Structures are given as C-alpha cells and as structure tokens.
Amino acid sequence: MPNKLTTAAAAAELVRDGDWITTSGFVGIGVPEELLSALEERFEKTKSPRDLSLFFAAGQGDGKDRGLNRLGHEGLLARVIGGHWGLIPKVAKLATEGKIEGWNLPQGVISHLYRDIAAGKPGTLTRVGLGTFVDPRLQGGRINERTPEGLVQVMEIGGQEHLFFKAHPLNVALLRGTSADPAGNISMEREALVIDNLAQAMAVKNSGGVVIVQVERIVARHGLNPRDVVIPGALVDAVVVSQPENHHQTFATPYSHAFSGQFRVDADQVPDMPLTARKVIARRAAFELPVNGVVNLGIGMPEGVAAVAGEERLLSHLTLTAEPGVIGGQPASGLDFGAAVNTDAVVAQNAQFDFYDGGGLDIAVLGMAEVDATGNVNVSRFGPKLAGAGGFINISQNARAVVFAGTFTSVGLDVAIAEGALEIRSEGRVRKFVDAVEQVTFSGKLAAEAGKKVLYVTERAVFQLKPDGLHLIEIAPGVDLQTDVLDHMGFAPVIGEVTEMDPRIFLDAPMELAVDLLHLDLDDRMALSPDQRQLFLNFEKMRVRAQVDVDRVRDKVEALCAPLSHRVDVIANYDGAKIDDEIEDAWVNMVKAMEDRFYGTVTRYSGSAFMRMKLGDAFARDVKAHVFETATEARAFLSAAKDGGLN
C-alpha cells in the first residue's frame, strides 16, 4: 500500500486552475488551516491556481485573516457557493463588489448536497428556502448581478412546491482530522466536531477528484481502531501533518478535553451572566424553553439562553443542540461556537440537518437584525455587509416554534436595569423593526399560514406573529409604550392586551424558572377546604404550554378528589395565567373531564379582560364558564349558587 504522507506545499500543487474545491470546518473548528495557508502562499508566489470555484457549507473563519479568508484574493476565486459568509469578509467583499459569482444557500442544503453529489444525484430537492431570498422568484440566492440564474428551481411534487438545488461535481476536498495512518485512514478523536468530512470525501472521490486531509499526527499502519476511522483511506489521496499553530481545536481554544468529549465539566463552574440587556433578552426567551424538549440556539444573542438555563438549573431538562452536529450538553460561544461540553453525542452535520428539516426541533432561539410588519426577518444581508444565512433558514423554517431574540434598536443603545425596571439611557441609532426588510431570511407569511408559533423578544417588548401580522404582547417595567416602543418602529403593530414582562427578569437574582417550567409548585397551588367541600385552584401566572402541563394538573386534581365520596365546589384563580393556543383544547377537555367526575359548582376569575374573554369562549363550548374579574365575585357567585341553586 502506498504511503500517502506529503507536505502542505506538495498538496497545494494538486489543485489546478478552474477546479471546484470544498473545505471542511465550522467557524474555527475543523478548518484545514495548514492546507489553506499553503494554497494562499502558492497563489501569492505564482498566481496559480486561478479561477477556483469554492463550495462550502458552514462559515469557516475568524472574521479577519484565517480560514477561508486566505482564499480572498482576486483571481484565485471565480465563484463561491456558501452557507455563512459573515466570518469570511475577504471573500464576501469579492462577492459584494461583483468580482466573483456568488451564491448564498442554506447551510443544511449544501450539507445535503455533499451526500447527493456522492450518490451521483442531480441535486437536492427540499422545501427549505421557500419564500426566502433563496427562492428563485425572489433572488435565487444570488449575491450580485454578475451571478447567473438557474442554480435553484421551483418544482411541484405531490401538489406541494419544492426547491431544487443543482449539484456540481467537485474536484478537490481540503479536510481535517486528528490521526492518520500511512494508508490515509483518518480518525477525529481530538476534534470538537466531525461535520461533513465523510460526505465531502465521498463526493470528491466519486467525482474523480483528489481528497487531501490535514492531521496532527501519524500512527503506525493499521494502528487505528476501525471504529474510530471517520474517513477511510480508500477515499484519501494525500495526508499532511500540520504545524501545531495551524491545528488548534478552535480559533479560540488550542485544545480542550471537554470539547473532544474526553472529560465532563461541572456546569456550576460556568459564571453567571451580568444583568444587562443581553441577559434580559435571554431570560425572557428562556421562559419558552420546552421541558424535555430539543432546542437549537443560534450564534450571538441566543447563546445567552444556554447560560441562563445553566443558572436556572434547567440544562438537565433540555437537549440543547447546534447545527454542526452537537446533541446535548452546553454549547460554547464566540469563536468556540459549534463546540460544546458534556454532550450526549456528536453526529455528522448532514444527519443533524436531516433531523432539523424533518421537524425534530421543539424550539429554536435565533437572532434577528430586521423585522417587518408581516413577521419577515432579515439576518443575512445589509447593504454591502454580507452575513449569510448559515443554518438559519433550515432551522427557522422547520422548528415547531421559534423565538427571535435581539435588542430593540442597535448602534449606541445604552440601557440600565435597576430596582426591577428598565431604563433607556441612550436610544440606538438603527431601528430593527422596519417597514420592509432588505432581504427575507425568514418568511413571516409562510410561518403564519402554517400556524407556527413565533415570538420576537427584545429587552423592552415582546411580539407574537399571528395571521394578521405582529402583535405587541408585553413591555418591560419602566418602559413607556409610546415613546420607548411605538415611536421607534417603522410600522404599527397590532395592539390588544399588553401585559408587563415578568418582573423577575429584571432582578439580579435567580428567577427560579424551574418551578415555573416543571410546575414544582403544584402542591402549593391546589388545596381542599377544611371540610373538604371546596377545592381552591390557584393558576395565577401559571403557563400552560404542553400536554405534560395539562397532565400534571389533571393528576394532582385526581389525587385530591378521587378519594372523596362527594363532589367539590371549585374556585379557580386564572389571574395572569397563560394558556397557549395550541394546547387550549386539551386544557378544556381535561377541565370538562374533571367537572364530569368531581366538580359541583365551578367559578373562575381573572383580572385580565382578555383572559376572561378567552376562558369564557373556551369553556362555553363544553362547560359552564362562570368567569369573574375578582375572587370576591367568584366566591359570591359560589355562595349564591349554594343558597339559591344557581347554575
């Protein structure tokens, strides 16, 4: 068997003018820095290779010079198809200035295209991207006018619209692993992710191309456990041992045993976030976290949600994920983003997007840069600044619920949180809630039509997407609705009942959110009177979001009432309670079942006119509503009912 070990300079010579190349990496994880550096050095010395076509899924860079920024030279690249561009400004500049052809496609689509190219398929068929700038009826993912049309097509399959993304053979793969034997078998035991390395190697090999892998060490022939081999030697043409400085685990961390899963760390060691606007937003978003659910947290502002979940001791009740393949544990942030500690598993990126695209995420918390009246969100393009969509389109389109998180304005915003209230010291100069977004990265129209639950969380206001547009539903304590919110929006939101954001969010102390989400206080919320003739149900400020919440209440009521030989009269406090629309029918059916089995006369009260109306409408279908504004009125009705036989 041949020895495939070579030098970085010799490997760079294998790339020819006009080749289609693909590279591994996610932010600063798994980036073949030694190979990219050698390719850049060759071009700077010889002006060859020229006119390469670069095909990559995740952003691979540090926002400055490393990663794919090394290829950001005029003449080196002719066209680029990529998922996230924000970390490769040198390449993005070539695209925005029209010096190369450029496409921005969903990261998950590109990840799946690797597999489809390997399988010899003509392309990838998916619903991901419909209604966004990737849709050819909008921009087709094209970054500039120089870029030709036709890479993305609309097709109708089974009566539904889909997008078809054309495949192209690939000539060179620049990949990265940890260990290699002389035959080219590659393991990745010290890497934080496995990403798409196997699919990329297969795609290039089956296209008749060359697969080059950067590693940090060589082991004896057959010295690797076959179960540890991620890229078989049959797919590898050349192996390069990297200089240590070009093989850091991430662009922020040379090496962490926790990122490679060798050790677990104590989550209590993670420092608490300071009480800033960022933490306020993360805390409010955390109220939406589904117990025992699967969650994706985006880069930037949403990263704080993981920190809040850690502070509130909720991580053991959630499965946090990140799109490059992390499942479970706590995701890292900054230039470590994509890595995680205490993970349950790390899978291939394309497999993660299979799960995401199929609706596996219970909720995603993502950033937002621009929002309009129909709920469209832009995070991908702002004039000459090209951020790119990354996995945002796959995730936001297919998660069952989405929370977009970000400050209300930006650039110069200065706020203070004191005594449980928000003070706006200096307003941001850039509005985020605008008349029309510059580019549609998330389609509010399609989400509303699908009945998806979508919230927009800021430090001072919370909005919810409904079929008629954005509804303002909450504002922060200390905030003036007109001067601090409405006057800084490019459109008028729908305003019904606006409540105050939970005051705990603005206090520098743990919120005890686990009590709310896990309903650990149900024993304190329900009580029988001393004569066991009346049942008091205190649902004040309780959130009912899922079937498990309904089941917990039912089980507790049964435990109290089933042993009794008589029916009980009920007074239920719904003050500040919230029953999500999607679970309302299940709640009403549960209440009706309890009435049929255990209840006599039932009265309910809430200080919220909206909640009284909602309860009246919901219960009127199957049960006697009897909804009042105060506890006094509810008790008076109950007394009258017992004295005079009211029903």
N, C-alpha and C positions, 0 to 999 in steps of 0.2 A: 504494500500500500504506500502511496506517495506521502511525503512529508509536506503538509500544506502551509507550514510556517513561513512567513515572509516579512519584509519590512513595510512600514507605512508608505514610504516613498515608492516602493515597487508596486504596492497595492493601488496607489493613486494612478499609476501608469496604465492600469487595466481599464480605466474609464476613458471612453472615446468621444470625440466630438458628436453631438447630437443624441447622445444616449438618454434614455429615460431612467432616472435613478430614484430609489426610495430609501429613506433613512429611518432608523428607529429612534424612539425617545418620547418622553412626556415631560415638558418643562425642562428640568435639568437631570431627569432620571433616564438612564439607559441611552444617553446620547453618545454616539461614537466620535468623541471629540478628537482623538488621535487621527482618525481617518479623515475627518472634515478638515482638520488643520493641514494635513498632508496634501489634500486636494486643493485647498486655497493656496498653499505655498507653490505647488506646481503651476497653477494658473498665473500667479503673480510673476513667476520667473519666465514662463514660456508662452503665456496667453493661450494655453490649452489645458484641459479640453474646453471647447466653446459650445454655446447653444444647447446646453443641457435642459432637459425637462425634469423638474423636481416634483415628486408625488409623495406627500406626507399627510399623516392624519392629525396627530396632536402637535401643539406648539412645542418647538424644541429650541430653547434659547434662554438668555438671561435678560433680554431687553436691551442688550448692549452689543457685545462682540462675539460671544460664544455661541455654540450650537450652529444652527443654520444661518446665523448672521455671517459666518465665514464664507458663505456662498453668495453673499450680497454684493457681487461685483458685476458691473455692466459688461456684457459679452460672455460671461460664464454661464448665465441662465438665459434661456429663451422663453420659457413658460413655466408656471408654477401652479399646481393644484394642491391646495392645502386646507386644513380644517381651522386652525387657530393661528393668527398672524401677529397677535399683539406682542409676542416676545421676540419677534424677528424683524425689528424696524428697518434694518438694512435691505432685506428682501422686500418688505412691504413698500418701501419707498420706490423701488424699481417698478412695482405694480401700479401704485397710485400715480406715478409720473408717466405711465404709459410706455415704459421702456421694455417691458416684457408682457406677454399674455398672462393673465392671472384669473384664477377661479377660487372662490371661497365656497367650499361644500361642507355639509355636516360631517363632523369628525367620525361619527358612527357609520355613515355611508362609506367613507373612504376605508375605514377599518374593515367593513364587509366586502368592499371591492377587492381587497387583497385576496380574500378567500375565493371570490368569484373569478378573478384572473387566474389563480392557481388551478381552479377547476375547469378552465377553458370556456367559461360562460361569457356571453356578450356584454354583460353588465349587471347592475344591481337594480332590482325592482322593489320599490318601497313607497309607503305613504309619507315618509319623513320629508319635510320640506314644503309640503303643500301650503299655499297661502303665504309663504315667506319669500324673501328676496331670492331664494334658490329656485322657486317656481319659474319656469321659462316665460310665463305670462307676466311676470314682473321683471326680474333681471337675469334669471337663469344662473345665478351665482357668479356672473361676470363682474370683474372688478373695474375694468376700464373699457372704453370703446374699441380699443385695438383687439380685444379678446373676441374671438369668433363665437357665434351662437351654435347650438346643436349638441352640446355636451349633455344637456338634460332635456328630456322629452316628457310630455304628459301622455299617459296611456290609460285607457279604461279597461279594467279587468273585473269581471263579475259584477258589473254595474257600479263599480267604485273607481274613482280617479286614483292613479298612482303616478309616481315619478320614476322614470328610467334613467339611470346614470350609466353612460357608456364606459366600458372598460378599455384599457390600452395595455399592450404587452410592456413589460418592464425589463430593462437590460442590466441594471446593477442594483444590488442591495448593499447598503452600508449599515451593518448591525453591530450589536454589542452583547457580550456575555461575560461570564466570570472566568471559567476554566475551559481549556480545550486540550484535547489530546492531539498527537501529530496527524491523526486521520481527519481532524476537523470536527469531531463531536463536541458540542458546546453545552455547558451547564450554566446556570444563572443563580447559584446559591447565595451570592453576596449582593445581588441586585434587589432593588426595592420593588420592581415590577417585572413581569415577563412581556407585557404589552402585546405587539403583533408579530414578534420576531419569527415564529414558525410560519405563519401565513405569508409573511413577506418573502421569506426564503423560498417557500414553495412557489409563490407567484413568479419570482425571478427565474428560478430553476426551470419551471415549466414553460417560461417564455424564451428559453435558450440563453439566459443571461448568466452573470457572474455574481456570486454571493461572497462578500468579504465581511469577516467578523473580527471586531476588536475585543480582546480579552485582557485580563490582568495577569494570567499565569498559564503555564503549560504543565500538564501532568503526563505520566507515562502512557504509552499506547495501551488502550483498553483499561486505563486507570479510573475511568468514571463509571459510577453505577448507572446502568442504562435507564433506571427510573428517574435519574437526575438530569438526563440529557434532554434539553429543550429543542435544539436544532441538530438533527442527525448529520453526521459527517458526509453522507451521500449528497446533502444539499449544499455543502460548503466548499468553495474553491480556494479560499485563502484565509489565513489566520494571522493577525497582527497582535503582538504583545505591546500594550500601551505603556507609555511613561506614566508613573503614578499620578502626576498632576493633571493628566488628561483622562483619568478614570475614577474621578470622585463619584461616590454613590449618588449624590445630587449636586446641584450647583451651589447649595448652601452647606452641605454636610459631607465631609470626606468619607466617613463611614459610620454607620450606626447599626449595632447588632439588633436593635429594636426594629429598624426599618426592614431588615432582612429576615425578621421572624425568629432570630436565634434566642432572644430573650424577651420577656414581657416586662413592662414597666408599671409602676404604681401610678394610677391615674390621679391620685391625690397630690402627686408631685407637680402637676400642671398648675401654674399660678393663675389666680383669678384675674379676670379682665377688670381694668379700671372702669368706673361708671361714666362712660362717655356716650355720645350719640350712637356710636357703633354698638355698644353693649345694649343700649335701649332697644335698638332695632333687632339685635339678636335675641334678646329676651322675649320681645313680642312675637317674633317668629317661632320661638321655642314652644309657645302655647299651642301651636298647631301640630306639634310632633305626635305621631300616632304610636301609642303603646304597642310594643311587639311588631312594629311596622318596619318597612325597609325604606331608607331615606338616602337621597343624594344631596350633598351640599356643594354648591359651586365655589369657585375661587373668589377671593375678595371679601366683601361684606358678609356673605353667608358662612364663611369659615368660623365666624364668632359663635354661630349656633352650636357647634361642637363643643366649644369652650363652656358655653352656658349649660349645655346638657351635662358636661362633666361636673360643673359646680353644683348642679341640682341633683346629682347622683342618679341621672337618668340613663346613662350610657348602657347599663346592663339591660335596659328595657327597650333598646333600639338596635337596629342593624344599620349602621352608617356605611355608605358605600361611596366610592369615587369612580368615575368613568374609565380610568385605565385598567381597572380590574380588582380594586380593593373591596373586600367584603368584610364588614365588622370592624371593631376597634375604633380608634380615634384618628381621623385624617390629620395630616400635617398641613402647614400653611406656608405662604411665601414661596421661595424657590425650592422648598421641600414639598410643595403641593403635589399630590399624586401618591406620595408615600403615606404610611400610616403605622401606628403602633398597636399592638395587641389585636391583630387581625384574626379573623376566623379562617380566611382563605384569600389567596391572590390568584385570580384567573386571568386568562387571556383577554385583552381589550375587546376583541370581536365577540367573544362569548358574553362579556358584560353588556355590550350593546344589544345582543340578542335578547337578553333579559329585560333591558330597559325598553326596547322597541315593542316588546310584547306586552307591556303594561305592568311589569313587575314592581315598579316603584310605587309605594303608597303616597309619597310626597317628595317633592324636590324644592329646595330653597336656593334660589338663584339671584344673581344681581340684576340691576336694571339701570339703564342710563337715560332712556327716554321712554315716556308712556303717553299715549294719546287717549281721547275720549272713548274709543271703541275697545280699549284694553291692549292695543298693539304695544309691543316692547321692542326697543332697539338696543342692542349691546354690541353691534358688530361694525358699524361704520359711522364716522363723524367727520364729514368733510375730508381733509387729507389724511386723517387718522384712521388706519385700518386695524381694528382689533380682531375681527374674525369671529365666527360663530362657535368654533370648537364643538363641544358636545351639547351646547345649549339647545339646539333645535331638536335633536333626538330626545333629550331629557324633558324639556318643557312641553313638547307636543304629546308625549306618551305617559308621563307620570299621571297618576289618578288625581292628584291635587298639586297645585303649585303656589309657592309663596315667593313673590319677587321682593327683594329687600334692598334698600338703599336710602341715603339721605334724601330729604325732600327737595333741596337745591344743592348745588355744589360750587366749588371755587370760591373760597372766602367765607364759607359758612362757619360760624362760631356759636356754639350753644353751651349752656351750663345747666347742670341738674343739681338742684338743691331743695331741701325740705319737701321732697316728693313732687316737685313740679319742674317743668322745662322752661328755661329762659332762652330766648333767641337774642344773643348779643349782637351778632352781625349776620345779615342775610347773605346767602350765597348769590353770586352774580349770574349763575347759569340755572335756568329752570329745567326741571326734568319732566314735569307734566306739561306737555306741549300740544299745540293744535294738531300737528301731524308729525309722526316720527320720520326721521330721514331714511331709515331702512327698516323693514319689517323682519325682525328675527323671531318674533312670536306673534302668531295671528290671534288677536282677541276675538275676532268674528268666528273663526272655526272653533275656538275653545268654548265660546258661549253657546254655539249651536250644539256642541257635544255635551253640554251640561257640566263641563269640568269646573271644579271649584278652584278659583284663582283669587288670591289676595295680593295686595300691594302694600307693603309695610314700610313706613318711614318713622323717623324719630318723633314726628308730631301728628301724624294722621295715618289712618288705615283705610284702604279702599277695597271693595269687592266687585268682581266682574259679574254682571248679570246680563241677560239678553238685551236690555235697553242701554247698556253702557256701564261706566264706572260709577259705583255708589260710594259715597263717603259714609263710613260706618262708625269710626272712632276718631277722637282727637285727644291729644295729651293734656294732662292737667297743667294749667298755666298758659295755655295757648288760646289765642283769640281766633275764632273761626274765620272771620272776615279778613282781618289784617295779616294774620300769620299763615293762613291756608289759601283761601279763595283768591286773594289778591295776587298770589304768586303762581297761579295756574293759567295755562293757555286755553282752558275750556272750563265750562261749568259742570261739575259732577252732579249726579242725581243725589239729592239730599232728602232722606226720610228721617228716621230717628237716629240721631248721632249720640253715641254713648262715650263716656270717658275711658281711655285706656286704663288697664288695671294699675292702680297706684303702686303696687309692689314693684313694678318695672322701674320706677324712678327712685327707689330707696336703695341705699348702699348696704344691703343685707340679703341673704339668701331668700328667694321667693317661696321656698317650699313647694315648688311646682309639682314634685312627685305626688303630693297629696291630691292636687287637682287632677292630674292625668291618670293616676292609679285609683282615684276615689278611695283613698285610705281612710277617709273621714266619714264613711257611710254610717258607721255605728253611732256617730255623733249627730247625724242628720235625721235619724228616724227614732221615734220614741212613742211608746204607748202611755196613755194617761194612767194614774194610779189604779183606777177602776177598770182599766183595760177596755174601755168603751170608745175611746178616741185615739186615732193614730195621727201623729204630727210628722209631716214630711217637709223637711227644710231643704229645698233645692236652690236656695239663694246662691247666686253667682256660680252655679254648677254648669259645666259644659257637657252636653251630651253629643258625642260625635260619631260613635260607632256602636255596632251591635253589642260589643263587650260591655259598654257602659249601660246599655239597656238591661242586659242580662244580670249585671251586678245589682242594680236596683230591684229587679224582679226577685232575685234570690233572697235579698235582705227582707223585702216585704213578706215573702212566703215564710221565712224563718220566724218572723214576728207574729203573723196572723194564722198560719196553719194550725198551731196547737190550740187555738181558741175555739170555743163551741158556739160563738155568736159573731155576727158581723160588727165591724167597727165603722164609726163615722170618721171622716178624713178631712183635715185641713192641710193643704199643700201650699207652701211658700215658693213661688216662682220668681221672686224679686231678683232681677239681674241674671236670671238663668238664660242659657242659650241652648236651643235645640237645633242642630244643623238640619238643613232642609232634607238632605239625603237620608237621614235617619228618622225623620218625623213620623212616617207611617209606622215604623217598628215601635216607636215610643207609644203612639196612640193605641196600637194593638195590644201592647203589654199592659197599659193602663186599663183598657177595657176588660182584659182577662182578669186583672186584679179586682175590678169592680164586680164582675160576674161571680167571682169566688168569695171575696172577703169584705167588700165595702158596703156600707149603708149609704148615708148622705155624704156627698163629697163637695167641698168648696175649695176654690183655688184663688190666690191673689198675687198680683204683681203691680209694682209701681210704674211699670213701663206700659204705656198705652199700646205700643207695638206688640209687646208680648201678650197683653190681654186680648188683642185682636187675633193674634196668631193662635193662641190657645183656644179662643172661642171658635175660630174657624176649624181648627183641627179636631177638637173634641166634639163639636156639634155633629160631626158625621156619625159617630157611634156611641158617644156617651154624653151625659148631661154636663154642660160646660160649667155653669155657676162660677164665673171668673170675676173677682172683685179687685179693687185698687188697693185696699188695705187689709191687714189682718183683722182689724176691728169689724169691718164689713163682713168678712168671711165668717167670723165667729158669730156675728149677729144673725146671719142667714142660717147657720147651723142650729143656733138656739131656736130660731123661729120654726125651722123645719121640724125640730123635735116637739115643740109645743103645739104647732098648728098643722103638722102633717104636710108641709110644703114639699114639693118635688122639683 
